[in-house]
Each structure stands twice: as structure tokens, then as C-alpha cells.
Amino acid sequence: MTLKLGICTKGDLDEAMKLQKREQYEEERKKRIFNAKQRLYGLDLETLERQILEKNKQRSVQLECDKRYEEQEQLQKRLIAAKEKELDMQTRVANSDLNYYRCRYQRKEQRREFDLNDPNYLKKAKPMRIADDDITLGVSSAQIFSGEDLYNNDRKVRQREQQRAWLDQQVLERKQAEAARRQADNMLMENISCRDKHLEEMAKSEHVMRNHIIQKVREFNVNLATQKQVGRDQAKREKYEDDMAEIYNMLSSDMLTENPDVAQSRTDPNKKIAFMYRGMTPEELLTFRKGQEQQLLEAAQRKTEAQLMDKQWEQYAINMDRTLMLKQIEVDRRRKDQFDDLMRANAKLAVEQDEQRKHSLEQLNNAVFDDFYDQFNKNSR
């Protein structure tokens, strides 16, 4: 707070600080009273506590529902994981059986044409000649000639037997492969039917559980709506009763009846409660007017003293300006005298330098006579 006075005394500063503190206290008090969210006057604590209990109950019910949903979700996840693990195991067993069958019955050395692609064919081959009756000897071996094939019938019989054995073996292998394929198909169909049956049972149980949960949620919502309606009716009835009580209290309060005794502070007998104060008595008004007149007289006296002080300061400033101006004129005069002395000294030095320059030129322009040359070459040195 700034006072518009020439000079502020300590008492003025203290008074200004008191006024500023009083205004600050009044602003803080207004914020506390007129802020409906933070004020402590006129609150219905029972209603607030009941609302807090209802909110806590709703929060607990919501948490219980969320917990049940999470448990149901975890159960479904575990069932799905178990089913996936079971299907994975069945696929792994089927792949293992298939690999075993391939390793046991479909090896390379069991093929009909394996002898043509055998890498150890030369190691297993017989020598070129075992005896004279070796069946492996050809025409170019020069061992068996045309017309000397004595074992033709036996060879044909052995060839027919060998072909028959090959055919029997192929038929047996084909029957075994067909039986294995049929058995694998039967196992696959059994697994698929078992899986479908299990999935159907899971879907039925899930449907029943979902219906049960929906029924529970519907019952809970109906009960919650009933409780909310009862709470709203009760709150409306309580609000009506509170409003009527508040109207009665306001009509019979000291503020509307303007009781002067309630405005007196209990802690300080010289202090009034501002929001309950209804005005001053004639004696208090008279005392207040006298105080105002005294303050006006004091303010006028302070103003006169301030004007007198300002005039003294202005006269002092004029005297200081005059003194400084005289000092500046004297300094300028001394500076001008010094400059004139310097100019005269420089003119004197310029004349002396001109005379010295002329004298030097006269000495440099002297003529050279014979006497100057005669002084040289007079001895051997």
C-alpha cells in the first residue's frame, strides 16, 4: 500500500500495514464463506456420510462383479489351454506313429528298384567268373556260347518263382499299407469325434454358465434399481424436511430478526462480527464522525508540512543549480585561458622551427673551394 504523502512516518507505515492485513483477512474470509465446496458452515454431515457409505457399497459390489468375471475368464482360458494341449499331444502322437511307419516299412533298401540305385552295388557284386556254369556270364565273356545253355528250364522256373515271390511280397505290402492307412483313418475319426463331443459339452456348459451369470446380473440390476429408487425417495423426503427446517431456522435466526447482541464478539469486547453487524448506534456514529474530523485535520496538517518540505527542497535545488552553474563558468574560463596559452606557445615554437629550417638550408647550400680538396692526399696514410 502506497500513501500519497510527501513524507511517510513510522505511524503511517504501521497504519498502512494494519489496513492491508485487514483487507487480506477479509478477502480470505470471503473465500471461505462463499465457496460452497470448502466452507464448514451449513453442511449436512449425516447426508454426506450416508452418500459415502452408499458409494463404498456400490464400489464393493462392482469389485465383486469384476472379480467373478475375471474368475470365469481365467477358467475358460484354462479349459482352452488344456484342450489345445490335448490336441497338440494327439497331433504329436499321430506324427510319431507316421514317422515310425515310414522308418519301419518305407525305407530305401525296401524299394523294388533299390538294386539299381544302391551306392554299394560294386561292393556287393560277385566276381566276373565263379565257374563255368556261372549264370552271370554273358555272350561277350566268351564262356557261354549260343546253343550251350543247359540250364534254361531251371532258370525260367527260378525266374517265375522269383516273379511270384515279388508279386506276393507286393500284395502283402499293399495289404499291410492299406490296413495301416485304414487304422490311422479310424483313429483320426475317433479323435475328431471325441474332440467335437468335448467341444460341444464345453459350449453347453459355457452357455449354461453365461445364462446363469446373466440371470444373476439381471437380479442384481433389479435390486440395485429398487435400492436406488428407495434412496432417491428417501433423499427427496429428507431434502424437503431439511429445506423446511432451514427456512424455519432462517426466519427465526438472529440475522433476520436483527438482534444487536449477537454482533458482539465474545473474545474481544471492542470487536464486532462483520456478517452479523447491522449498523452503529447514534453515540457510536457521533464518536466515529469526531474521529473522521480529527483524521482530516491531521491529514491537512501533514499535507501542509509536506508542501513546506517540498518548497524547501525546491529552494535547495535552485541554490545547488546556481552554484554548479557558477562553478562551470569558472572552469570554462580557466580552460579557455589554458587554451590561449597553448596556442601562443605553439606559435612561438612554429617561428623557431621556421628559423632553424632556414639556417639548415643555408648550411647545406655552401660552395666547395680548393682548400677543401687540398686537405686530402698529403701523406701515405
C-alpha positions as CSV (number, residue, x, y, z in Angstrom):
1,M,0.0,0.0,0.0
2,T,1.4,3.4,-1.0
3,L,0.4,6.6,0.7
4,K,0.2,9.7,-1.5
5,L,2.2,11.9,1.0
6,G,5.5,13.7,0.7
7,I,6.9,12.0,3.8
8,C,5.7,8.8,5.5
9,T,6.3,8.4,9.2
10,K,6.5,5.2,11.1
11,G,3.0,5.6,12.4
12,D,1.7,6.0,8.8
13,L,3.5,2.8,7.7
14,D,2.1,0.9,10.7
15,E,-1.4,2.1,9.9
16,A,-1.0,1.1,6.2
17,M,0.2,-2.4,7.2
18,K,-2.8,-2.8,9.5
19,L,-5.2,-1.8,6.8
20,Q,-3.5,-4.2,4.3
21,K,-3.7,-7.1,6.8
22,R,-7.3,-6.3,7.5
23,E,-8.2,-6.3,3.8
24,Q,-6.3,-9.6,3.2
25,Y,-8.0,-11.2,6.1
26,E,-11.4,-10.1,4.8
27,E,-10.6,-11.5,1.3
28,E,-9.6,-14.9,2.8
29,R,-12.7,-14.9,4.9
30,K,-14.9,-14.2,1.9
31,K,-13.3,-17.1,0.0
32,R,-14.0,-19.5,3.0
33,I,-17.6,-18.4,3.4
34,F,-18.8,-18.0,-0.3
35,N,-17.1,-21.2,-1.5
36,A,-19.8,-23.9,-1.3
37,K,-17.3,-26.8,-1.7
38,Q,-14.9,-25.8,1.1
39,R,-16.9,-23.9,3.7
40,L,-17.6,-25.6,7.0
41,Y,-20.9,-23.7,7.7
42,G,-24.3,-25.3,6.9
43,L,-23.1,-28.8,5.9
44,D,-25.3,-31.9,6.3
45,L,-22.8,-34.3,7.7
46,E,-25.3,-37.2,8.1
47,T,-26.3,-37.0,4.4
48,L,-22.6,-36.8,3.3
49,E,-21.7,-39.9,5.5
50,R,-24.7,-41.8,4.0
51,Q,-23.7,-40.9,0.5
52,I,-20.1,-42.0,1.3
53,L,-21.4,-45.4,2.6
54,E,-23.6,-45.9,-0.5
55,K,-20.7,-45.1,-2.8
56,N,-18.5,-47.5,-0.9
57,K,-21.1,-50.2,-1.1
58,Q,-21.6,-49.7,-4.9
59,R,-17.8,-49.8,-5.3
60,S,-17.6,-53.1,-3.4
61,V,-20.4,-54.7,-5.5
62,Q,-18.7,-53.5,-8.7
63,L,-15.4,-55.0,-7.5
64,E,-17.2,-58.4,-6.7
65,C,-18.7,-58.5,-10.2
66,D,-15.4,-57.7,-11.8
67,K,-13.7,-60.5,-9.7
68,R,-16.4,-63.0,-10.8
69,Y,-15.9,-62.1,-14.4
70,E,-12.2,-62.4,-14.1
71,E,-12.5,-65.9,-12.5
72,Q,-14.9,-67.0,-15.2
73,E,-12.4,-65.7,-17.9
74,Q,-9.5,-67.5,-16.2
75,L,-11.5,-70.7,-16.1
76,Q,-12.3,-70.5,-19.8
77,K,-8.7,-69.7,-20.6
78,R,-7.5,-72.8,-18.6
79,L,-10.1,-75.0,-20.4
80,I,-9.0,-73.7,-23.8
81,A,-5.3,-74.2,-22.9
82,A,-6.0,-77.8,-21.7
83,K,-7.9,-78.6,-25.0
84,E,-5.1,-77.1,-27.1
85,K,-2.5,-79.1,-25.2
86,E,-4.6,-82.3,-25.7
87,L,-4.9,-81.6,-29.5
88,D,-1.2,-80.9,-29.7
89,M,-0.4,-84.2,-27.9
90,Q,-2.7,-86.1,-30.3
91,T,-1.1,-84.4,-33.3
92,R,2.3,-85.3,-31.9
93,V,1.4,-88.9,-31.4
94,A,-0.1,-89.2,-34.9
95,N,3.1,-87.7,-36.4
96,S,5.2,-90.0,-34.3
97,D,3.3,-93.1,-35.5
98,L,3.6,-91.9,-39.1
99,N,7.3,-91.4,-38.8
100,Y,7.7,-94.9,-37.1
101,Y,5.7,-96.5,-40.0
102,R,7.9,-94.7,-42.6
103,C,11.1,-95.8,-40.8
104,R,9.9,-99.3,-40.4
105,Y,8.1,-100.1,-43.7
106,Q,9.2,-97.4,-46.2
107,R,13.0,-97.5,-46.1
108,K,15.1,-97.0,-49.2
109,E,16.5,-100.5,-49.1
110,Q,13.0,-102.0,-49.3
111,R,12.2,-100.5,-52.7
112,R,12.0,-102.7,-55.8
113,E,14.4,-100.7,-57.8
114,F,16.9,-100.2,-54.9
115,D,19.4,-102.5,-56.5
116,L,19.6,-100.1,-59.5
117,N,20.5,-97.1,-57.2
118,D,22.4,-99.0,-54.5
119,P,25.6,-96.9,-53.7
120,N,27.3,-100.2,-52.5
121,Y,26.4,-102.1,-55.7
122,L,30.0,-102.7,-56.7
123,K,30.9,-103.9,-53.1
124,K,28.0,-106.4,-53.2
125,A,28.6,-107.5,-56.8
126,K,30.1,-111.0,-57.5
127,P,33.3,-111.6,-59.4
128,M,33.2,-111.8,-63.1
129,R,33.7,-115.5,-63.2
130,I,32.9,-118.1,-60.5
131,A,32.7,-121.2,-62.5
132,D,31.9,-122.5,-66.0
133,D,28.2,-122.7,-65.2
134,D,28.0,-119.1,-63.8
135,I,24.7,-117.5,-64.9
136,T,26.2,-114.0,-64.7
137,L,28.5,-114.6,-67.7
138,G,27.2,-113.0,-70.9
139,V,27.9,-113.6,-74.6
140,S,30.9,-111.3,-74.7
141,S,32.6,-113.1,-71.8
142,A,33.5,-116.0,-74.1
143,Q,32.5,-118.5,-71.6
144,I,29.0,-119.5,-72.6
145,F,28.2,-119.6,-76.3
146,S,24.9,-119.9,-78.2
147,G,23.5,-123.4,-78.1
148,E,25.2,-124.4,-74.9
149,D,22.6,-123.1,-72.4
150,L,21.9,-126.3,-70.4
151,Y,20.1,-124.6,-67.5
152,N,17.5,-122.7,-69.5
153,N,14.5,-124.5,-68.0
154,D,15.8,-124.3,-64.4
155,R,16.5,-120.6,-65.0
156,K,13.0,-120.0,-66.2
157,V,11.5,-121.8,-63.3
158,R,13.6,-119.8,-60.9
159,Q,12.6,-116.6,-62.7
160,R,8.9,-117.5,-62.4
161,E,9.3,-118.3,-58.8
162,Q,11.1,-115.1,-58.2
163,Q,8.4,-113.1,-60.0
164,R,5.7,-114.9,-58.0
165,A,7.6,-114.1,-54.8
166,W,7.9,-110.5,-55.8
167,L,4.1,-110.3,-56.6
168,D,3.3,-112.0,-53.2
169,Q,5.5,-109.6,-51.4
170,Q,4.0,-106.6,-53.2
171,V,0.4,-107.8,-52.5
172,L,1.3,-108.3,-48.8
173,E,2.9,-104.9,-48.6
174,R,-0.1,-103.3,-50.2
175,K,-2.5,-105.1,-47.8
176,Q,-0.4,-104.0,-44.9
177,A,-0.2,-100.4,-46.1
178,E,-4.0,-100.4,-46.7
179,A,-4.6,-101.8,-43.2
180,A,-2.3,-99.3,-41.6
181,R,-4.0,-96.4,-43.5
182,R,-7.4,-97.7,-42.5
183,Q,-6.4,-97.9,-38.9
184,A,-4.9,-94.4,-39.0
185,D,-8.1,-93.1,-40.5
186,N,-10.2,-94.8,-37.9
187,M,-8.0,-93.3,-35.1
188,L,-8.2,-89.9,-36.7
189,M,-12.0,-90.1,-36.9
190,E,-12.3,-91.3,-33.3
191,N,-10.1,-88.4,-32.2
192,I,-12.2,-85.9,-34.2
193,S,-15.5,-87.2,-32.9
194,C,-14.1,-87.1,-29.3
195,R,-12.9,-83.6,-29.8
196,D,-16.2,-82.5,-31.3
197,K,-18.1,-84.1,-28.4
198,H,-15.8,-82.4,-25.8
199,L,-16.2,-79.0,-27.6
200,E,-20.0,-79.5,-27.6
201,E,-20.0,-80.2,-23.9
202,M,-17.8,-77.2,-23.3
203,A,-20.1,-75.0,-25.4
204,K,-23.2,-76.3,-23.5
205,S,-21.6,-75.7,-20.1
206,E,-20.4,-72.2,-21.2
207,H,-24.0,-71.4,-22.4
208,V,-25.5,-72.6,-19.1
209,M,-22.9,-70.6,-17.1
210,R,-23.5,-67.5,-19.2
211,N,-27.2,-67.7,-18.7
212,H,-26.7,-68.1,-15.0
213,I,-24.4,-65.1,-14.9
214,I,-26.9,-63.0,-17.0
215,Q,-29.7,-64.1,-14.6
216,K,-27.6,-63.1,-11.6
217,V,-26.7,-59.7,-13.2
218,R,-30.4,-59.1,-14.1
219,E,-31.4,-59.8,-10.5
220,F,-28.6,-57.6,-9.2
221,N,-29.7,-54.8,-11.5
222,V,-33.3,-55.1,-10.4
223,N,-32.3,-55.0,-6.7
224,L,-29.9,-52.1,-7.4
225,A,-32.6,-50.1,-9.3
226,T,-35.1,-50.7,-6.4
227,Q,-32.5,-49.6,-3.9
228,K,-31.7,-46.5,-5.9
229,Q,-35.4,-45.6,-6.2
230,V,-35.8,-46.1,-2.4
231,G,-32.7,-44.0,-1.8
232,R,-34.0,-41.2,-4.2
233,D,-37.4,-41.2,-2.5
234,Q,-35.7,-41.1,0.9
235,A,-33.3,-38.4,-0.2
236,K,-36.2,-36.3,-1.7
237,R,-38.1,-36.6,1.6
238,E,-35.1,-35.7,3.7
239,K,-34.2,-32.8,1.4
240,Y,-37.8,-31.5,1.8
241,E,-37.5,-31.8,5.6
242,D,-34.1,-30.1,5.6
243,D,-35.4,-27.3,3.4
244,M,-38.4,-26.7,5.7
245,A,-36.1,-26.8,8.8
246,E,-33.7,-24.4,7.1
247,I,-36.5,-22.0,6.2
248,Y,-37.7,-22.0,9.8
249,N,-34.2,-21.5,11.1
250,M,-33.6,-18.6,8.7
251,L,-36.9,-16.9,9.7
252,S,-36.2,-17.3,13.4
253,S,-32.4,-16.5,13.1
254,D,-30.7,-13.5,14.6
255,M,-29.7,-12.3,11.1
256,L,-33.3,-11.7,10.0
257,T,-34.5,-10.6,13.5
258,E,-31.6,-8.1,13.6
259,N,-30.6,-8.9,17.2
260,P,-27.8,-6.4,18.1
261,D,-26.4,-8.6,20.9
262,V,-25.2,-11.4,18.5
263,A,-22.9,-9.0,16.7
264,Q,-20.7,-8.5,19.7
265,S,-17.5,-10.7,19.7
266,R,-17.0,-13.0,22.6
267,T,-13.2,-12.8,22.5
268,D,-12.8,-9.0,22.1
269,P,-15.4,-6.6,23.6
270,N,-14.3,-3.9,21.2
271,K,-14.8,-6.0,18.1
272,K,-17.9,-6.7,16.1
273,I,-18.8,-9.7,14.0
274,A,-19.0,-8.3,10.5
275,F,-21.6,-10.6,8.9
276,M,-24.0,-10.2,11.8
277,Y,-23.4,-6.5,12.4
278,R,-26.4,-4.3,11.5
279,G,-25.1,-0.8,12.0
280,M,-23.9,1.6,14.7
281,T,-25.8,3.4,17.4
282,P,-26.1,7.2,17.3
283,E,-23.4,7.5,20.0
284,E,-21.1,5.3,18.0
285,L,-21.8,7.4,14.9
286,L,-21.0,10.6,16.7
287,T,-17.7,9.2,18.0
288,F,-16.9,7.9,14.5
289,R,-17.6,11.4,13.0
290,K,-15.4,13.1,15.5
291,G,-12.6,10.6,14.7
292,Q,-13.0,11.3,11.0
293,E,-12.8,15.1,11.6
294,Q,-9.7,14.5,13.7
295,Q,-8.1,12.4,10.9
296,L,-9.0,15.1,8.3
297,L,-7.3,17.8,10.5
298,E,-4.2,15.5,10.9
299,A,-4.2,14.8,7.2
300,A,-4.4,18.5,6.3
301,Q,-1.6,19.3,8.8
302,R,0.6,16.5,7.2
303,K,-0.2,17.9,3.8
304,T,0.8,21.4,4.8
305,E,4.1,20.1,6.3
306,A,4.7,18.1,3.1
307,Q,4.2,21.2,1.0
308,L,6.5,23.2,3.2
309,M,9.1,20.5,2.9
310,D,8.7,20.4,-0.9
311,K,9.2,24.1,-1.1
312,Q,12.4,23.9,1.0
313,W,13.7,21.1,-1.3
314,E,12.9,23.2,-4.4
315,Q,14.8,26.2,-3.0
316,Y,17.7,24.0,-2.1
317,A,17.8,22.5,-5.6
318,I,17.7,26.0,-7.2
319,N,20.6,27.1,-5.0
320,M,22.6,24.0,-5.9
321,D,21.9,24.6,-9.6
322,R,23.1,28.2,-9.3
323,T,26.3,27.1,-7.5
324,L,27.0,24.5,-10.1
325,M,26.4,26.9,-13.0
326,L,29.0,29.4,-11.4
327,K,31.5,26.6,-11.0
328,Q,31.0,25.5,-14.6
329,I,31.5,29.1,-15.9
330,E,34.8,29.4,-13.9
331,V,36.0,26.0,-15.2
332,D,35.3,27.1,-18.8
333,R,37.1,30.4,-18.3
334,R,40.2,28.5,-16.9
335,R,40.1,26.1,-19.8
336,K,39.9,28.9,-22.3
337,D,42.9,30.7,-20.7
338,Q,44.9,27.4,-20.8
339,F,44.0,27.0,-24.5
340,D,45.1,30.6,-25.3
341,D,48.5,30.0,-23.6
342,L,48.9,26.8,-25.5
343,M,48.2,28.5,-28.8
344,R,50.7,31.2,-28.1
345,A,53.4,28.6,-27.2
346,N,52.7,26.7,-30.4
347,A,53.0,29.9,-32.5
348,K,56.4,30.6,-30.8
349,L,57.6,27.1,-31.5
350,A,56.5,27.4,-35.1
351,V,58.6,30.6,-35.6
352,E,61.6,29.0,-34.0
353,Q,61.3,25.9,-36.2
354,D,61.0,28.0,-39.3
355,E,64.2,29.9,-38.5
356,Q,66.0,26.7,-37.7
357,R,64.9,25.2,-41.0
358,K,66.2,28.3,-42.9
359,H,69.5,28.1,-41.2
360,S,69.9,24.4,-42.0
361,L,69.2,25.1,-45.7
362,E,71.9,27.9,-45.8
363,Q,74.5,25.5,-44.3
364,L,73.7,22.8,-46.8
365,N,74.0,25.1,-49.8
366,N,77.6,26.3,-49.1
367,A,80.1,26.3,-52.2
368,V,83.1,23.9,-52.2
369,F,86.5,25.6,-52.7
370,D,90.1,24.3,-53.5
371,D,91.0,24.4,-49.8
372,F,88.6,21.5,-49.2
373,Y,90.3,19.3,-51.8
374,D,93.9,20.3,-50.7
375,Q,93.5,18.7,-47.3
376,F,93.4,15.2,-48.8
377,N,96.3,13.0,-50.1
378,K,99.0,14.8,-48.1
379,N,100.6,11.6,-46.6
380,S,100.7,7.9,-47.1
381,R,98.1,7.2,-44.6
